[in-house]
Amino acid sequence: MPANDGSSLYAQIRRRLIEGGEWEQIRTIMSTKLNESGWTDEVHNKSSASPLPPVPPPVTSEETATAEFSSSPSLSQSRNSAPLPPTPTSPIILQAKQVAMEGWSKISSSIGSINFAQAGTKLSKGFSQSVQATRERLGQIAPDEITELPQEYKDLENRVDALRTAHLALLKITKVYESETYDYPVQIQESISELSSSIGYNITSFAATNLKGTALPIPAAPSAPPPSQHKTLPHALGRASRAASIAVAANASASAPQESGDRLGRALALYSEGWEKIANARLDQDAAIQDNFLHPWQTTLNSSITVAMKARQAVRVSRLELDAAKQALKNAGPAKQEQARLEVENAEDDLVQKTEVAITLMKTVLENPEPIKNLNELIKAQLMFFSTAAEALSTAQGEIEELSVAAEGDYRKSRDH
């Protein structure tokens, strides 16, 4: 059929459908489907507003009519011109996209700030140092090929090592002064007993408070738990002798002479008073040692000595770099001789500079008067404690000796009769 024919096949089919009463049914089905898919009514309006073309002669081929109907320019134009409904975008999706873009921007900026050339140089140097150290440890490098450090530096190294060893050895023992119970072996048992008493008191108090107004029996108001006691040997001796003195005095026989029955109680009381003074001095000693010895001693070890040790490590690394550069120069070809020579010179300058810094720091550590001052404070605290202990025990011993002589005299008199 010619394309410019005024009587199109579409018009014929449409007219026949209208005459048969099927056209409105087709329009209704198409409109329903378009509305369900979200399209606007413009497609339907445009297609229905199209003027009817002239009716052509009847067509005998049903397949040709179907093909022409499906390829109708009017329907194709209407379908293509119909706007698609907007797709709603979730705020969560937008937020996720924004977060992803921000993360990518940060990663990109981080990668951009990396100096890959410098990182590669550091990696290469670190590998060369490891290889050099391994070869030296395995004895694959002659001793004359290892750079010799100044004798002053080596002497200072030995002295700093000795100072560090002294700090660690004394600190290992004197750290016991940080714990109150270092001379009281049964403190664990007393701690468990105190914990049990405290738990029982808390449970009873809770029950007495929360069972009021209920049918359950209310327990008696609990007594307050005993106060926490110092867990040191002087305190324990003082408490034990005090309790013994009270027990002896309370159970003295009425038929016995007053002096005889009371002498042991008085002696125990004197002994208790002496150890109470020693116990207080013991707490003062521990506090003084912690403040004036342990803390400064640890500060010297963790600051000055540690800084000197790090400087020595830097010297070791620099020396390995120099020896590795010398080995590279030794094995370099003619084209790389100049570059290898420059690396050796730079490594030599770096080693000299770091060696001077390490020598200065090690001298500063060795000349520091703080360790001697700290040791003096330790001795002062111990001397004060032992002086107080000696005075308290001396006083108690003098009075107890008099009681002992009197008790022995009475005993002999009783035996003579």
Rosetta blueprint (number, residue, H / E / L):
1 M L
2 P L
3 A L
4 N L
5 D L
6 G L
7 S L
8 S L
9 L H
10 Y H
11 A H
12 Q H
13 I H
14 R H
15 R H
16 R H
17 L H
18 I H
19 E H
20 G H
21 G L
22 E L
23 W H
24 E H
25 Q H
26 I H
27 R H
28 T H
29 I H
30 M H
31 S H
32 T H
33 K H
34 L H
35 N H
36 E H
37 S L
38 G L
39 W L
40 T L
41 D L
42 E H
43 V H
44 H H
45 N H
46 K H
47 S H
48 S H
49 A H
50 S L
51 P L
52 L L
53 P L
54 P L
55 V L
56 P L
57 P L
58 P L
59 V L
60 T L
61 S L
62 E H
63 E H
64 T H
65 A H
66 T H
67 A H
68 E H
69 F H
70 S H
71 S L
72 S L
73 P H
74 S H
75 L H
76 S H
77 Q H
78 S H
79 R H
80 N H
81 S H
82 A L
83 P L
84 L L
85 P L
86 P L
87 T L
88 P L
89 T L
90 S L
91 P H
92 I H
93 I H
94 L H
95 Q H
96 A H
97 K H
98 Q H
99 V H
100 A H
101 M H
102 E H
103 G H
104 W H
105 S H
106 K H
107 I H
108 S H
109 S H
110 S H
111 I H
112 G H
113 S H
114 I L
115 N L
116 F H
117 A H
118 Q H
119 A H
120 G H
121 T H
122 K H
123 L H
124 S H
125 K H
126 G H
127 F H
128 S H
129 Q H
130 S H
131 V H
132 Q H
133 A H
134 T H
135 R H
136 E H
137 R H
138 L L
139 G L
140 Q L
141 I L
142 A L
143 P H
144 D H
145 E H
146 I L
147 T L
148 E L
149 L L
150 P L
151 Q H
152 E H
153 Y H
154 K H
155 D H
156 L H
157 E H
158 N H
159 R H
160 V H
161 D H
162 A H
163 L H
164 R H
165 T H
166 A H
167 H H
168 L H
169 A H
170 L H
171 L H
172 K H
173 I H
174 T H
175 K H
176 V H
177 Y H
178 E H
179 S L
180 E L
181 T L
182 Y L
183 D L
184 Y L
185 P L
186 V L
187 Q H
188 I H
189 Q H
190 E H
191 S H
192 I H
193 S H
194 E H
195 L H
196 S H
197 S H
198 S H
199 I H
200 G H
201 Y H
202 N H
203 I H
204 T H
205 S H
206 F H
207 A H
208 A H
209 T H
210 N H
211 L L
212 K L
213 G L
214 T L
215 A L
216 L L
217 P L
218 I L
219 P L
220 A L
221 A L
222 P L
223 S L
224 A L
225 P L
226 P L
227 P L
228 S L
229 Q L
230 H L
231 K L
232 T L
233 L H
234 P H
235 H H
236 A H
237 L H
238 G H
239 R H
240 A H
241 S H
242 R H
243 A H
244 A H
245 S H
246 I H
247 A H
248 V H
249 A H
250 A H
251 N L
252 A L
253 S L
254 A L
255 S L
256 A L
257 P L
258 Q H
259 E H
260 S H
261 G H
262 D H
263 R H
264 L H
265 G H
266 R H
267 A H
268 L H
269 A H
270 L H
271 Y H
272 S H
273 E H
274 G H
275 W H
276 E H
277 K H
278 I H
279 A H
280 N H
281 A H
282 R H
283 L H
284 D H
285 Q H
286 D H
287 A H
288 A H
289 I H
290 Q H
291 D H
292 N H
293 F H
294 L H
295 H H
296 P H
297 W H
298 Q H
299 T H
300 T H
301 L H
302 N H
303 S H
304 S H
305 I H
306 T H
307 V H
308 A H
309 M H
310 K H
311 A H
312 R H
313 Q H
314 A H
315 V H
316 R H
317 V H
318 S H
319 R H
320 L H
321 E H
322 L H
323 D H
324 A H
325 A H
326 K H
327 Q H
328 A H
329 L H
330 K H
331 N H
332 A L
333 G L
334 P H
335 A H
336 K H
337 Q H
338 E H
339 Q H
340 A H
341 R H
342 L H
343 E H
344 V H
345 E H
346 N H
347 A H
348 E H
349 D H
350 D H
351 L H
352 V H
353 Q H
354 K H
355 T H
356 E H
357 V H
358 A H
359 I H
360 T H
361 L H
362 M H
363 K H
364 T H
365 V H
366 L H
367 E H
368 N L
369 P L
370 E H
371 P H
372 I H
373 K H
374 N H
375 L H
376 N H
377 E H
378 L H
379 I H
380 K H
381 A H
382 Q H
383 L H
384 M H
385 F H
386 F H
387 S H
388 T H
389 A H
390 A H
391 E H
392 A H
393 L H
394 S H
395 T H
396 A H
397 Q H
398 G H
399 E H
400 I H
401 E H
402 E H
403 L H
404 S H
405 V H
406 A H
407 A H
408 E H
409 G H
410 D H
411 Y H
412 R H
413 K H
414 S H
415 R H
416 D H
417 H L
